Amino acid sequence: MALDEHTGTPPAVTHEKLVAWRKLSEDVTAALAMGGDQGLDLLTSLMPEWCAAVEDVNAARETCVDLADKGRRDEALEWHADGFFDVADLLSTDRAGWDAWAEALITRNIAIPAMSHQLKEMTDRIHEDLVVQDISGRSLDDHVDDLRRNVLAKGHYGERLTVLEAIRELDPAGTIWKEMIEPIQQVRAGEIVADFHAAIRDDDFIVIHRLEREVAVTRWDNGVPGNVQDLTEACSSWRTVRDSRQQLSQAVSGLLERGTRLDRIMTDGGADRVEFNAALDAAKTERAGFLNIYQQMTSDVAVAGRVPEVAQRIASEGIKQSLKQSAKQVEDVLKSIDRAREYWKWLKRFRELESEIHAHAQKAPLEGGSWDEAKRLCDRWLEVSGDLLGKCRKLESASPIPAPACFQAEMGRFAGRKEEVTQRKRNVIAAERRALMLVIGGIATVVAIIFLLLIVAIARRS
C-alpha cells in the first residue's frame, strides 16, 4: 500500500483509503478477540496490510508536520481526507495484550507494524497550537486567517508584519515565519522612510508619532535600518523640541522672577536669613529646571539636525534662535545666583561666628567666687574674647561682603559685655586692695597702741 501520487503534492490520504483502514482495524480487533491459533493465523494474514497501512500513516503524519513547519497548520489538518487522524489512531498497536501477540508473531518471523509515536505527538501538537491564544484572546488559527486575508487583499505591510509577529509569538519554532518576516521588514523599512519624509513635509505629527511607535515595537531581525533609525530619532527630537518650547518660556519667566527677588534681598543686606535662604533655594531649583530643559532641547536640536529636512524645519520655526534668546535673557540671573551662593557662604560664616560670640558672652563671669577665682575667670574669659575678636577681624578682612547688621549689632553687645568683665576685674582688684589697706592700717594701729603703752609704763617706773 502507498499514498496515491495523483492526490496532490505531497500525496494525501483519500476517503477510500480511510474506509479500507477502518475495515482493517475491525479485522485486527476481531482476530485479537478470537484468540488462540485461529486468531494468530488470522492476524498473521493481516500483518502485511497492517504494516503497509502504518507506514502510510507515518508518511501522512510526516506530511502534516512538514506543512505545519512551513506555517500552514490549517492546511496540515485539512490536507488528508476528513477523519484521517481518528482512523489513524485505530491502526495503533496500543491494544490490550498486544505484547504477547507481538512476541508470537516475531517467533514466526512475521514483521509487525511500527507506528511512530513521535510523529503522532507532533501532529497532536498541531491541533493544540492552533487553539493556543495570545493575551488578546486570539488563537494562532485566527492570526493565520488574518495573514491570509492581508496577503490576498495586498494589504498594508505594516499590518502584515504585526500579524506575523503575533504568529511568531505563538509559534516561535516555526522557521517559516522568520523567512517571511525578513523580506517584508526590508520592504516596510523603505515605506517607513518615505512616510517619514511625507509627514515631515506636511507637519503631520500624528503620522510621525505612529511611525515612531511602529519602529519601536517592531522586532527588527537584523536591527533597525540605519536610515529608519536616523529619521526616527530626528523626528522624535523635533517633536520633543516643539513640545518643550512652552516649558522653556515658563522656566525663563520663573527664573527671572526668582532672580529679581533674590537681588532685592541681597540689596537689603540679607537681614532676614530665613527669607534669603528660602529665596536662594527657590532660585537654584528654578535654575536647575531651566538648565535641564535648555540642555535637553539643545541636545534634541543637534539630533534632529542629522536629517537635512528636519534641520530645515527647525530653522524655519526659529527654534535655535529661541534657545539663544532664552540663554541671553537669563544670563544675568545665572550670574546673580552664583553671587548669591557666594554671598550665602560668607553669610553663614558670619552667622557661625556670631553664634560663637553670643555663646561666649553668655558665659561672662560677672559675679560670685573669691577674689582669686574671679580674677582667674575674668582673665580666661578676656583671653578667649581676644581670640574671637581676632577671628572677627580676619573674617571682615577676607569677606567680599560687608558684615551683616545683625553681626555688627552682636559685636556691639559683645564689646559692652567685654567692658563689663574688664570692669569686674578692676572692681575685684580694687576691693582686694582696699581690704589689704585696712589690714595694714589695723596692724599699724595695734603696733602704735602697744608702743604708747610701753612708753607710759616706762614713764611710771621712772
C-alpha positions in Angstrom: 0.0 0.0 0.0 1.2 3.6 -0.7 -0.3 7.0 -0.9 -1.6 7.9 -4.3 0.7 10.4 -6.1 -2.2 11.9 -8.0 -3.9 13.1 -4.8 -1.6 16.2 -4.6 1.9 17.3 -3.7 2.6 16.0 -1.2 0.2 13.0 -1.6 -2.9 13.0 0.5 -4.8 10.2 2.2 -8.1 9.7 0.4 -11.6 8.8 1.8 -11.4 5.4 0.1 -8.2 4.6 1.9 -9.7 5.6 5.2 -12.6 3.2 4.6 -10.1 0.4 3.9 -8.1 1.3 7.1 -11.2 1.3 9.2 -12.1 -2.2 7.8 -8.6 -3.4 8.5 -8.8 -2.1 12.1 -12.1 -4.0 12.6 -10.4 -7.2 11.3 -7.4 -6.8 13.6 -9.8 -6.3 16.5 -11.7 -9.4 15.6 -8.5 -11.5 15.3 -7.3 -10.4 18.7 -10.7 -11.1 20.2 -10.7 -14.6 18.6 -7.5 -15.7 20.3 -5.7 -19.0 20.1 -4.1 -20.4 17.0 -7.1 -19.4 14.8 -6.8 -15.8 15.9 -3.0 -15.8 15.4 -3.4 -17.3 11.9 -5.9 -14.5 11.0 -3.6 -11.9 12.5 -0.7 -13.3 10.5 -2.6 -12.9 7.3 -3.4 -9.3 8.2 0.2 -8.3 9.0 1.3 -7.2 5.5 -1.7 -4.9 5.1 -1.4 -3.6 8.6 2.3 -2.8 8.3 1.8 -1.1 4.9 -1.1 0.9 6.4 1.0 2.0 9.4 3.8 3.1 7.0 1.3 5.2 5.1 0.0 6.7 8.4 3.6 7.6 9.4 4.2 9.2 5.9 0.9 11.1 6.1 1.6 12.4 9.5 5.1 13.5 8.4 3.4 15.4 5.6 1.3 17.2 8.2 4.3 18.1 10.3 6.2 19.4 7.2 3.2 21.7 6.3 3.0 22.9 9.9 6.7 23.7 9.9 6.0 26.0 6.9 3.3 27.8 8.8 0.5 26.0 7.0 -1.1 24.4 10.1 -4.6 24.7 8.9 -3.7 23.1 5.6 -1.9 20.3 7.6 -5.1 19.5 9.4 -7.2 19.5 6.3 -4.7 18.0 3.8 -5.9 14.4 4.2 -9.5 13.2 3.9 -11.8 14.1 6.8 -11.4 11.7 9.7 -7.8 10.8 8.9 -6.5 11.5 12.5 -9.2 9.4 14.1 -8.8 6.4 11.7 -5.0 6.6 12.0 -5.3 6.2 15.8 -7.4 3.0 15.1 -4.3 1.4 13.5 -2.2 1.8 16.6 -0.6 -1.2 18.3 -1.6 0.3 21.7 -4.0 -2.6 22.4 -4.6 -4.8 25.5 -2.4 -7.9 25.4 -0.5 -6.7 22.2 3.0 -7.6 23.7 2.1 -11.3 23.8 0.7 -11.3 20.3 3.8 -9.4 19.0 6.1 -12.0 20.6 4.2 -14.8 19.0 4.3 -13.1 15.6 8.1 -12.4 15.9 8.6 -16.1 16.7 7.0 -16.9 13.3 9.3 -14.3 11.7 6.3 -12.1 10.9 7.0 -8.3 10.6 4.9 -6.2 12.9 3.7 -2.6 12.4 5.9 0.2 13.7 3.8 3.2 14.5 5.8 6.4 15.1 4.8 7.8 18.4 6.9 10.9 17.8 5.0 11.8 14.7 1.7 11.2 16.4 2.8 13.6 19.2 3.9 16.2 16.7 0.6 16.1 14.8 -1.4 16.2 18.0 0.6 19.4 18.9 -0.6 21.0 15.6 -4.2 20.8 16.9 -3.1 22.3 20.3 -1.0 25.1 18.7 -3.9 26.3 16.6 -6.1 26.8 19.6 -3.5 28.5 21.8 -4.5 32.1 22.4 -2.4 35.2 22.9 -3.1 37.9 25.5 -5.8 39.4 23.3 -7.7 36.1 23.2 -6.9 35.4 19.6 -5.6 32.0 18.5 -2.8 31.1 16.1 -5.5 30.0 13.6 -7.2 33.4 13.9 -3.9 35.2 13.2 -3.1 32.9 10.2 -6.6 33.8 8.8 -5.7 37.5 9.2 -2.4 36.9 7.4 -4.2 35.1 4.5 -6.7 37.9 4.1 -3.9 40.6 4.2 -1.9 38.7 1.5 -4.9 38.1 -0.7 -6.0 41.8 -0.4 -2.4 43.0 -0.9 -2.8 44.8 2.4 -0.5 47.1 4.3 2.9 45.7 5.0 2.9 47.2 8.5 -0.3 45.4 9.3 1.2 42.2 7.8 4.3 42.4 10.0 2.1 43.0 13.1 0.2 39.8 12.3 3.3 37.8 11.6 4.8 39.0 14.9 1.7 37.8 16.7 2.0 34.4 14.9 5.7 34.1 15.7 5.0 34.8 19.4 2.5 31.8 19.4 4.7 29.7 17.2 8.4 30.5 17.9 9.6 27.2 16.5 8.1 27.9 13.1 11.1 28.9 10.8 8.7 29.9 8.0 7.7 33.0 9.9 11.2 34.3 10.1 11.7 33.6 6.4 8.5 35.6 5.7 9.3 38.4 8.1 12.8 39.4 6.9 12.0 40.4 3.3 8.7 42.2 4.4 10.7 44.2 7.0 13.0 45.4 4.3 10.1 46.5 2.1 8.4 48.1 5.1 11.6 49.9 6.0 11.6 51.7 2.7 7.9 52.6 3.1 8.6 54.0 6.6 11.4 56.2 5.2 9.0 57.5 2.5 6.2 58.0 5.1 8.6 59.9 7.4 9.6 62.3 4.6 6.0 62.9 3.6 5.0 63.6 7.2 7.9 66.0 7.7 6.9 67.9 4.6 3.3 68.1 5.8 4.0 68.7 9.5 1.8 65.6 10.2 2.9 64.8 13.8 0.1 62.2 14.2 1.7 60.1 11.4 5.2 60.8 12.8 4.2 59.5 16.2 2.6 56.5 14.7 5.7 55.7 12.7 7.9 56.2 15.8 5.7 53.7 17.6 5.9 51.2 14.8 9.6 51.4 14.6 9.9 50.9 18.4 7.6 47.9 18.7 8.8 46.0 15.6 11.2 43.2 16.3 13.7 44.0 13.6 15.5 40.7 12.9 18.6 42.5 11.6 18.4 45.6 13.7 16.6 48.8 12.8 17.9 50.0 9.4 20.2 53.0 9.7 18.1 55.4 7.7 15.0 54.4 9.6 16.8 54.9 12.9 18.1 58.3 11.9 14.7 59.5 10.8 13.0 58.1 13.9 15.4 59.8 16.3 15.4 63.1 14.3 11.6 63.3 14.2 11.3 62.3 17.8 13.7 65.0 18.8 11.9 67.6 16.6 8.6 66.7 18.2 10.1 66.9 21.7 11.6 70.3 20.9 8.3 71.7 19.7 6.5 70.4 22.7 9.2 71.9 25.1 9.1 75.5 23.8 6.3 76.5 26.2 8.1 74.8 29.1 11.3 76.7 28.2 9.3 80.0 28.2 7.8 79.2 31.6 11.2 78.2 33.0 12.7 81.5 31.9 9.9 83.5 33.5 10.2 81.6 36.7 13.9 82.0 36.8 13.7 85.8 36.2 11.2 86.2 39.0 13.2 84.2 41.5 16.4 86.1 40.5 14.7 89.5 41.0 13.5 88.5 44.5 17.0 87.3 45.4 18.6 90.5 44.2 16.2 92.5 46.3 17.0 90.6 49.4 20.8 90.9 48.8 20.3 94.7 48.2 18.6 94.9 51.6 21.7 93.2 53.2 20.1 89.8 53.6 18.9 90.7 57.0 16.2 88.1 57.1 18.3 85.0 56.8 15.3 82.6 56.6 13.9 84.6 53.7 17.2 84.8 52.0 17.9 81.1 52.3 14.4 80.2 51.0 14.8 82.6 48.1 18.2 81.2 47.2 16.9 77.6 47.3 13.9 78.6 45.1 16.3 80.3 42.6 18.6 77.2 42.5 15.6 75.0 41.8 14.4 77.2 39.0 17.9 77.3 37.5 18.1 73.5 37.6 14.8 73.2 35.9 15.7 75.8 33.2 19.1 74.2 32.5 17.5 70.7 32.3 15.0 71.9 29.7 17.6 74.1 27.8 20.3 71.3 27.7 17.7 68.7 26.6 16.4 71.0 23.8 19.9 71.7 22.7 20.7 68.0 22.5 17.4 67.3 20.7 18.1 70.1 18.1 21.5 68.5 17.5 20.0 65.1 16.9 17.2 66.4 14.7 19.8 68.3 12.7 21.3 65.0 11.4 18.4 64.8 8.9 18.5 67.8 6.5 14.7 68.0 6.1 14.2 68.2 9.8 17.0 70.6 10.3 15.4 72.9 7.7 12.1 72.8 9.6 13.7 73.6 12.9 15.5 76.5 11.3 12.3 77.8 9.8 10.5 77.6 13.1 13.2 79.7 14.8 13.9 77.1 17.5 17.6 77.7 17.6 17.0 81.5 17.8 14.6 80.9 20.7 17.2 78.9 22.6 19.8 81.7 22.1 17.3 84.4 23.2 16.4 82.4 26.3 20.1 81.9 27.3 20.6 85.6 26.8 17.6 86.5 29.0 18.8 84.5 32.0 22.5 85.2 31.7 22.5 87.9 34.3 20.2 85.9 36.6 22.5 82.9 36.5 25.4 85.1 37.4 23.3 86.7 40.2 22.6 83.2 41.6 26.3 82.4 41.6 26.9 85.7 43.5 24.1 84.8 45.9 25.6 81.4 46.6 28.9 83.1 47.4 27.1 85.7 49.5 25.3 82.9 51.4 28.6 81.1 52.0 30.1 84.2 53.7 26.8 85.0 55.5 26.9 81.5 57.0 30.5 82.1 58.3 29.4 85.4 59.8 26.4 83.7 61.4 28.5 80.9 62.8 31.0 83.3 64.4 28.1 85.5 65.7 26.7 82.4 67.4 30.1 81.6 68.9 30.5 85.2 70.2 26.9 85.2 71.6 27.5 81.9 73.4 30.8 83.2 74.9 29.2 86.4 76.0 26.6 84.4 78.0 29.5 82.9 79.9 30.8 86.2 81.2 31.9 85.9 84.9 30.2 89.0 86.3 29.5 87.8 89.8 30.3 85.3 92.5 33.5 83.5 93.6 36.5 84.5 95.6 38.8 87.3 94.5 41.4 84.9 93.1 38.7 82.8 91.4 37.0 85.9 90.0 40.3 87.3 88.6 41.2 83.9 87.1 37.8 83.6 85.4 37.9 87.1 84.1 41.4 86.6 82.7 40.4 83.4 80.9 37.2 85.0 79.5 39.1 88.0 78.3 41.8 85.8 76.7 39.1 83.8 74.7 37.5 87.1 73.8 40.7 88.3 72.3 40.9 85.2 70.1 37.3 85.7 68.9 38.0 89.4 68.1 41.0 88.2 66.1 38.7 85.9 64.1 36.3 88.7 63.5 39.0 91.0 62.1 40.2 88.2 59.8 36.7 87.4 58.6 35.8 91.0 57.9 39.1 91.5 56.1 38.6 88.4 53.9 34.9 88.7 53.2 33.8 90.2 49.9 30.6 91.3 51.5 30.2 93.8 54.4 29.4 92.4 57.8 25.6 91.9 58.3 23.9 94.4 60.5 22.9 91.6 62.9 26.6 90.6 63.2 27.6 94.2 63.9 24.8 94.5 66.5 26.1 91.4 68.2 29.6 92.8 68.1 28.4 95.9 69.8 26.7 93.9 72.6 29.9 91.8 72.9 32.0 95.0 73.3 29.7 96.1 76.1 30.0 92.7 77.8 33.8 92.8 77.4 33.9 96.2 79.1 31.7 94.8 81.9 34.1 91.9 82.5 37.1 94.2 82.4 35.4 96.5 84.9 34.5 93.4 87.0 38.2 92.5 87.2 39.1 96.1 88.1 36.5 96.1 90.8 37.8 92.8 92.3 41.4 94.2 92.3 40.3 97.5 93.9 38.3 95.6 96.6 41.2 93.4 97.2 43.5 96.4 97.6 41.1 98.1 100.0 40.9 95.1 102.1 44.7 94.9 102.2 45.0 98.5 103.2 42.5 98.0 106.0 44.5 95.1 107.3 47.7 97.0 107.1 46.1 100.0 108.9 44.7 97.8 111.6 48.1 96.3 112.2 49.8 99.7 112.3 47.2 100.9 114.9 47.8 98.0 117.2 51.5 98.5 117.0 51.1 102.2 117.8 48.9 101.4 120.8 51.4 98.9 122.1 54.2 101.3 121.6 52.4 104.0 123.6 51.6 101.6 126.4 55.3 100.7 126.6 56.2 104.4 126.9 53.6 105.0 129.6 54.8 102.0 131.5 58.4 103.2 131.3 57.5 106.7 132.5 55.7 105.4 135.6 58.8 103.4 136.7 60.9 106.4 136.5 
